Amino acid sequence: MKTLRKYHKWPSLFIGVFLILFSLSGIILNHRQFFSPVNVSRNLLPPVYRYNNWNLAAVKGSVWLDNNRQLLYGNIGIVETDSAFSHFRDFNNGFGRGIDQRKIFTMLKTRDSRLFAGTLYGLYRFDLSDNRWEKLEMPEKNPRVVKLEESDGLIYIMTRDHLYTMTGGPIPEFKQVPLPVPRDADGKAGLFITLWVLHSGELLGLAGKLIVDLVGLVIIFISLSGFYYTFLPKFARQTSQKLRIKLQRINRTSINWHTKIGVYGIIILIVTVISGMFLRPPLLIPIANSRVRPIPGTLLDNDNHWHDKLRDFVVDSSGNRVILSTSEGFFEWGFSGYSICKSFQTQPPVSVMGITAFEHLPDGAFLVGSFSGLYRWYPEKDAVINAITGEMVTQQASGNPFGATAVSGIICKNAELIAFTDYDAGWVPLKPGGQVPDMPEAIKKSPVSLWNVGLEVHTGRIFSVILGDLYILYVPLMGLTTIHHVG
């Protein structure tokens, strides 16, 4: 028993530190909206988290206001600049407190010059009279607006769950577009999203999240009580007898609960650890395209086939259709003539990390960007061309999490692509002599949200400054170590 206790004690002190980090960051990740007002200075983080040359998804896209004014939007919120990118002005008045409230996915300037922004927390319209953004109430609760388009006098709004049209003046009217189920739908859910909602507890809604939060708190208690049990004797010897007796009594109670909770909570701990191991590469890659039956009575057992699957779309007016980008690939749906969604035989590579750009080009192609690269897609010709190298893509497959070029956004002028942003390298011009605008110091100093810091800690990316590319093994190795140790 002494040998077993020694084997359990000393590795636990090392593992316990990381379990506490996992637990605290997991609780933060489970309640993004609650923690959204909290910012963290980038100066407190390793240098790789500092903005440089518009990297780290600082810019996702642009909208032109007139010939000499444009808006850049992305993780930095919205900034106004001129055609030469020589002056910058903050354009975020009206958004909620916290940089996370300024996470902009999409923007639209309508033909009558109205401005709209789709954010992580809903739809906003710019009020010219007050010079501020105002939030519009949508039919969904807490909608994540991922794309805005205008076609035939209607504004189309896509969230992760639904597609809407919007009409009206000061008080807009929303109408849900009934997207049909694809004819080859199998009724299954992705194994990745199943493990995701299982790991977070979201599988059972808020109640499930709170259960997982409780598990996190229990893990923190077990780890801290282990530290207390290990280091108490040395500390107690330096205190008075009265305090020593009190500390020893607390220690006995603590270690008693430490053992009970550890024994009774081992199953749910193992389930949480194993499900989390498959949410990050390399274990993510083999399951990325696997599908399973949704668990009855849970969040995934949903009447809406498109629940949490919609990612982007383009209204192809020439073909009188909508082309949907989803977590399950690309689909087309006609406004008239047929009422089914059908997938495309040839599709561009898209990283499992998600699509970052989807635009209809004047030559009939579609521009598709993700962390797997940037491509021109000609669905009617069954052709995909690398937009950077000009090479034809011959192998059609879902993209790796990170390709040679991790495209986080695109910059266009008059429907012409002039630059893109790489997540690591930043702004990359595509025209000979194209300018790379300097990033103003005020924007460089933009903070990072507490939620994003939690994500970096939880996934182990923050340790890449020490481990380099080997950080990718952090989650699976820590998971295996934890399972082996508690087992």
C-alpha positions in Angstrom: 0.0 0.0 0.0 2.9 2.4 0.8 4.3 1.8 -2.7 0.9 2.3 -4.3 0.3 5.5 -2.4 3.7 6.8 -3.4 3.0 5.9 -7.0 -0.3 7.7 -6.8 0.8 10.7 -4.8 3.8 12.1 -6.7 2.5 11.8 -10.3 -0.8 13.3 -9.0 0.9 16.5 -7.9 2.1 17.0 -11.5 -1.1 15.9 -13.1 -3.2 17.9 -10.6 -1.8 21.2 -11.8 -3.0 20.5 -15.4 -6.3 19.1 -14.2 -7.0 22.3 -12.4 -6.2 24.2 -15.6 -8.4 21.9 -17.6 -11.3 22.3 -15.1 -11.1 26.1 -14.8 -10.8 26.7 -18.5 -13.6 24.2 -19.2 -16.0 26.0 -16.9 -15.2 29.2 -18.8 -15.7 27.6 -22.1 -19.1 26.3 -21.0 -20.4 29.8 -20.3 -19.1 32.0 -23.1 -21.8 34.6 -22.9 -21.5 35.0 -19.2 -17.7 35.6 -19.4 -17.8 37.6 -22.6 -17.4 41.1 -20.9 -14.0 40.0 -19.5 -10.9 40.9 -21.5 -7.3 39.8 -21.0 -4.3 42.0 -22.1 -2.2 40.4 -24.8 0.9 41.6 -22.8 0.1 38.9 -20.2 0.2 36.1 -22.9 3.2 34.7 -24.8 4.4 36.7 -27.8 2.7 34.4 -30.3 -0.6 35.9 -29.2 0.4 39.4 -30.1 -1.1 41.0 -33.3 1.4 41.4 -36.1 0.5 42.2 -39.7 -3.3 41.6 -39.2 -2.7 37.9 -38.2 -4.7 35.8 -35.7 -8.0 36.3 -37.7 -7.9 40.0 -36.9 -9.6 40.7 -40.3 -12.2 38.4 -41.9 -13.5 40.6 -44.6 -14.2 44.1 -45.9 -17.1 46.3 -47.0 -16.8 49.4 -49.2 -18.8 52.4 -48.1 -17.8 54.6 -51.1 -14.8 55.0 -53.4 -12.6 56.1 -50.6 -14.0 54.5 -47.4 -14.2 50.9 -46.4 -14.7 48.9 -43.2 -12.5 46.0 -42.1 -14.1 43.5 -39.8 -13.1 40.4 -37.8 -11.8 39.6 -34.4 -10.8 43.2 -33.9 -14.4 44.3 -34.4 -14.9 46.9 -37.1 -12.6 49.7 -38.1 -13.1 52.3 -40.8 -10.2 53.1 -43.2 -9.6 54.7 -46.6 -8.8 53.1 -49.9 -5.0 53.5 -49.2 -5.3 52.0 -45.6 -3.6 55.1 -44.3 -6.0 56.1 -41.5 -8.1 54.0 -39.2 -11.0 54.9 -37.0 -12.9 52.7 -34.4 -16.4 51.7 -35.7 -17.6 49.7 -32.7 -19.9 52.1 -30.9 -23.0 50.2 -29.7 -21.6 46.7 -29.3 -21.6 45.0 -25.9 -18.8 45.3 -23.4 -15.9 43.0 -24.0 -13.9 42.1 -27.2 -15.9 38.9 -27.6 -19.0 41.0 -28.2 -17.2 42.5 -31.2 -16.4 39.2 -33.0 -17.8 40.0 -36.4 -18.5 37.1 -38.8 -20.2 39.0 -41.7 -21.2 42.5 -42.8 -23.6 43.8 -45.5 -24.1 47.2 -47.1 -27.5 47.1 -48.9 -28.3 48.8 -52.2 -30.0 51.6 -50.2 -26.8 52.0 -48.1 -28.0 50.4 -44.9 -25.3 48.7 -42.8 -25.7 45.4 -41.0 -23.3 43.2 -39.0 -23.6 39.6 -38.0 -21.8 38.8 -34.8 -21.3 35.9 -32.4 -24.1 37.3 -30.3 -26.7 38.4 -32.9 -27.6 40.8 -35.7 -26.9 44.5 -35.6 -27.9 47.5 -37.7 -26.0 50.8 -37.9 -28.1 53.8 -36.8 -26.8 56.8 -38.8 -28.7 59.3 -36.6 -27.0 58.1 -33.4 -23.8 56.9 -35.1 -24.0 53.6 -33.3 -24.9 49.9 -33.7 -28.3 48.7 -32.5 -29.1 45.1 -31.9 -32.1 43.6 -33.7 -34.3 41.0 -32.0 -34.5 37.8 -34.1 -36.8 34.9 -33.8 -34.0 32.7 -32.4 -32.6 33.0 -28.9 -28.9 33.9 -28.8 -28.4 33.6 -32.6 -24.9 33.3 -34.0 -25.2 35.2 -37.3 -22.7 33.7 -39.8 -23.7 35.3 -43.1 -25.7 38.2 -44.6 -26.6 38.5 -48.3 -29.0 40.7 -50.4 -30.9 39.4 -53.4 -34.0 40.7 -55.2 -34.8 43.2 -52.6 -34.5 40.8 -49.7 -31.9 40.5 -47.0 -30.9 36.9 -46.2 -29.6 36.1 -42.8 -28.0 32.8 -41.8 -27.5 31.6 -38.3 -26.0 28.3 -37.3 -29.6 26.8 -37.3 -31.7 28.7 -39.8 -31.9 30.9 -42.9 -34.2 33.9 -42.7 -35.3 36.8 -44.9 -35.7 40.2 -43.5 -38.0 43.0 -44.7 -39.4 46.2 -43.2 -38.1 49.5 -41.9 -37.4 50.5 -38.3 -39.0 47.3 -36.9 -37.9 44.6 -39.3 -39.9 41.5 -40.0 -38.2 38.1 -40.1 -39.4 35.1 -42.1 -37.8 31.7 -41.7 -36.8 30.1 -45.0 -37.8 26.4 -44.8 -34.7 24.6 -46.0 -35.6 21.1 -47.1 -33.8 18.0 -45.9 -31.2 16.7 -48.3 -32.4 13.7 -50.3 -29.5 11.6 -49.2 -29.8 12.5 -45.5 -29.1 9.5 -43.2 -30.6 11.0 -40.0 -27.3 10.6 -38.2 -25.1 13.2 -36.4 -21.4 13.7 -36.7 -19.3 11.7 -34.2 -17.3 14.9 -33.6 -20.2 17.0 -32.6 -21.6 14.1 -30.5 -18.4 13.9 -28.5 -18.3 17.7 -28.3 -21.7 18.1 -26.7 -21.0 15.0 -24.5 -17.7 16.6 -23.3 -19.3 19.9 -22.5 -22.5 18.5 -21.1 -24.5 20.4 -23.7 -26.0 17.1 -24.8 -28.5 17.6 -22.0 -28.8 21.4 -22.3 -28.0 23.7 -19.5 -28.5 21.0 -16.9 -25.8 18.9 -18.6 -23.5 21.9 -18.7 -24.0 22.4 -15.0 -23.3 18.7 -14.3 -20.0 19.0 -16.2 -19.2 22.2 -14.3 -19.7 20.3 -11.1 -17.4 17.6 -12.3 -14.8 20.3 -13.0 -15.2 21.7 -9.4 -14.9 18.2 -8.0 -11.6 17.7 -10.0 -10.3 21.0 -8.6 -11.3 19.8 -5.0 -9.6 16.5 -5.5 -6.4 18.1 -6.8 -6.2 20.7 -4.1 -7.0 18.2 -1.3 -4.2 16.1 -2.7 -1.8 19.1 -2.4 -3.1 19.8 1.1 -2.6 16.2 2.2 1.0 16.1 0.7 2.3 19.3 2.0 0.4 19.7 5.3 2.7 17.8 7.6 5.7 19.9 6.8 3.7 23.1 7.2 2.0 21.8 10.4 5.3 21.2 12.1 5.9 25.0 12.0 2.6 25.9 13.7 1.3 25.9 17.2 -0.2 22.7 18.6 -3.7 24.1 18.6 -3.6 25.0 14.9 -1.8 21.8 14.1 -4.7 19.8 15.6 -7.2 21.8 13.6 -5.3 21.4 10.4 -5.0 17.7 10.9 -8.8 17.4 11.5 -9.4 19.3 8.2 -6.9 17.1 6.5 -8.7 13.9 7.6 -12.0 15.2 6.4 -10.5 16.4 3.2 -8.7 13.1 2.3 -11.9 11.2 3.2 -13.9 13.1 0.7 -10.9 13.0 -1.7 -11.1 9.2 -1.7 -14.9 8.9 -1.9 -15.3 11.4 -4.7 -12.4 9.9 -6.6 -14.0 6.4 -6.4 -17.6 7.4 -7.2 -16.7 9.9 -9.8 -14.2 7.8 -11.8 -16.7 6.8 -14.5 -17.9 10.3 -15.4 -14.3 11.5 -15.2 -13.1 8.9 -17.7 -16.0 9.7 -20.0 -15.2 13.4 -19.9 -11.5 12.8 -20.5 -11.9 10.3 -23.4 -14.5 12.5 -25.2 -12.2 15.5 -24.9 -9.2 13.6 -26.3 -11.0 13.2 -29.7 -11.9 16.9 -30.0 -8.4 17.9 -31.0 -5.9 16.6 -33.6 -4.5 14.1 -34.1 -7.3 11.9 -32.7 -9.9 14.3 -34.3 -8.8 13.5 -37.8 -9.9 9.9 -38.0 -13.4 10.6 -36.5 -14.0 13.9 -38.4 -16.2 12.3 -41.0 -17.7 9.5 -38.8 -21.5 9.5 -38.2 -23.6 8.0 -35.5 -27.3 7.8 -34.6 -28.3 10.8 -32.4 -28.9 9.9 -28.8 -32.7 10.0 -28.2 -34.0 12.9 -26.1 -30.9 14.9 -26.3 -29.9 18.1 -28.1 -28.8 16.2 -31.2 -32.2 14.5 -31.5 -33.6 17.6 -33.2 -36.5 18.1 -35.6 -34.4 20.7 -37.4 -32.1 18.7 -39.7 -29.8 21.8 -40.0 -29.4 22.4 -36.3 -25.9 23.8 -35.7 -24.8 22.7 -39.2 -25.1 25.9 -41.2 -21.9 27.8 -41.8 -22.1 30.0 -44.8 -24.1 30.5 -48.0 -24.2 32.4 -51.4 -27.3 33.4 -53.3 -26.5 32.4 -56.9 -29.1 34.6 -58.7 -28.0 33.4 -62.1 -28.9 29.9 -61.2 -31.9 30.9 -59.0 -30.5 28.9 -56.1 -28.9 29.1 -52.7 -25.6 27.2 -52.2 -25.1 26.2 -48.6 -21.9 25.6 -46.8 -22.5 23.3 -43.9 -20.5 21.1 -41.5 -21.5 18.2 -43.7 -20.4 19.8 -47.0 -21.9 21.9 -49.8 -25.5 21.7 -50.9 -27.7 23.5 -53.5 -31.3 24.4 -53.1 -33.4 26.1 -55.8 -35.8 28.9 -55.0 -38.2 27.3 -57.6 -38.4 24.3 -59.7 -37.3 21.8 -57.1 -37.7 21.6 -53.3 -34.8 19.4 -52.3 -31.3 20.0 -51.2 -28.7 18.0 -53.1 -25.0 17.8 -52.5 -22.3 18.5 -55.1 -20.2 15.7 -56.5 -17.1 17.8 -56.6 -16.4 20.0 -53.6 -13.5 22.2 -52.5 -11.4 21.2 -49.5 -12.6 22.8 -46.3 -10.8 22.4 -43.0 -12.7 20.8 -40.1 -11.9 24.1 -38.3 -14.6 25.7 -40.5 -15.1 27.8 -43.6 -13.7 31.4 -43.4 -14.6 32.8 -46.9 -17.4 32.0 -49.4 -18.0 34.5 -52.2 -19.6 34.4 -55.7 -17.1 35.6 -58.3 -17.9 37.5 -61.6 -16.7 34.6 -63.7 -19.2 32.2 -62.2 -16.7 30.6 -59.8 -17.1 30.5 -56.0 -14.2 31.5 -53.8 -13.8 29.2 -50.8 -11.4 29.8 -48.0 -10.5 27.9 -44.8 -7.5 26.8 -42.9 -7.0 24.3 -45.7 -6.3 27.0 -48.2 -8.1 29.2 -50.8 -9.8 27.8 -53.8 -11.8 28.7 -56.9 -14.7 26.3 -57.2 -16.5 25.6 -60.5 -19.3 23.2 -59.5 -20.8 22.9 -63.0 -17.4 22.0 -64.4 -16.5 19.7 -61.5 -13.3 21.7 -61.1 -11.4 23.1 -58.1 -8.4 25.4 -58.6 -6.0 26.6 -55.9 -6.5 30.3 -56.0 -3.0 31.0 -54.8 -0.9 28.6 -56.9 -3.3 28.3 -59.9 -3.0 24.5 -59.7 -5.9 22.1 -60.3 -7.0 20.2 -57.3 -7.4 16.6 -58.2 -8.1 14.9 -54.9 -11.5 15.8 -53.4 -11.6 15.3 -49.7 -12.4 17.2 -46.5 -9.5 19.5 -45.6 -6.9 18.9 -43.0 -7.2 21.0 -39.9 -4.3 23.2 -41.1 -3.0 23.3 -44.7 0.0 25.1 -46.1 -2.0 28.3 -46.0 -4.5 28.9 -43.2 -6.8 31.5 -44.7 -8.7 33.4 -42.0 -10.2 36.1 -44.3 -10.2 37.8 -47.7 -10.1 41.4 -48.8 -12.0 42.4 -52.0 -12.4 45.5 -54.0 -15.2 45.8 -56.7 -15.7 42.0 -56.4 -12.0 41.4 -57.1 -9.8 39.6 -54.6 -6.8 41.8 -53.7 -5.5 40.1 -50.6 -6.1 37.4 -48.0 -5.1 37.0 -44.4 -3.2 34.0 -43.2 -3.9 33.1 -39.5 -0.2 33.1 -38.7 1.5 35.3 -41.4 -1.3 37.9 -41.6 -2.0 40.1 -44.6 -0.9 38.6 -48.0 -1.4 40.8 -51.1 -2.3 38.9 -54.3 -1.6 41.7 -56.8 1.9 42.7 -58.0 3.0 45.7 -55.9 0.0 45.2 -53.6 0.3 47.1 -50.4 0.5 45.6 -46.9 -1.0 48.2 -44.6 0.6 48.9 -41.2 -1.4 47.7 -38.3 -2.0 50.7 -35.9 -0.7 50.3 -32.4 -4.2 50.9 -30.9 -5.5 47.9 -32.8 -2.4 45.8 -32.0 -3.2 46.4 -28.3 -6.7 45.0 -28.7 -7.2 42.5 -25.8 -8.2 38.9 -26.1 -11.4 37.5 -24.5 -11.2 35.4 -21.4 -13.1 32.7 -23.3 -10.3 32.6 -25.9 -7.7 32.4 -23.2 -9.6 29.5 -21.7 -9.7 27.8 -25.1 -5.9 28.2 -25.6 -5.3 26.6 -22.1 -7.9 23.9 -22.5 -6.6 22.8 -25.9 -2.9 23.1 -24.8 -2.1 25.6 -27.6 -0.7 28.0 -25.0 2.0 25.5 -24.3 3.2 25.6 -27.9 5.8 28.2 -26.9 7.4 25.4 -24.9 6.5 22.3 -26.8 6.6 23.7 -30.3 4.6 21.6 -32.8 4.5 18.8 -30.3 1.8 20.7 -28.4 -0.7 18.9 -30.6 0.0 15.8 -28.5 -0.7 17.6 -25.2 -4.4 16.7 -25.0 -4.2 13.0 -25.9 -1.1 12.4 -23.8 -2.6 14.2 -20.8 -5.8 12.3 -21.3 -4.0 8.9 -21.4 -1.9 9.9 -18.4 -5.0 10.9 -16.4 -7.0 7.7 -17.4 -4.0 5.5 -16.5 -3.5 7.2 -13.2 -7.1 7.2 -12.0 -7.5 3.7 -13.3 
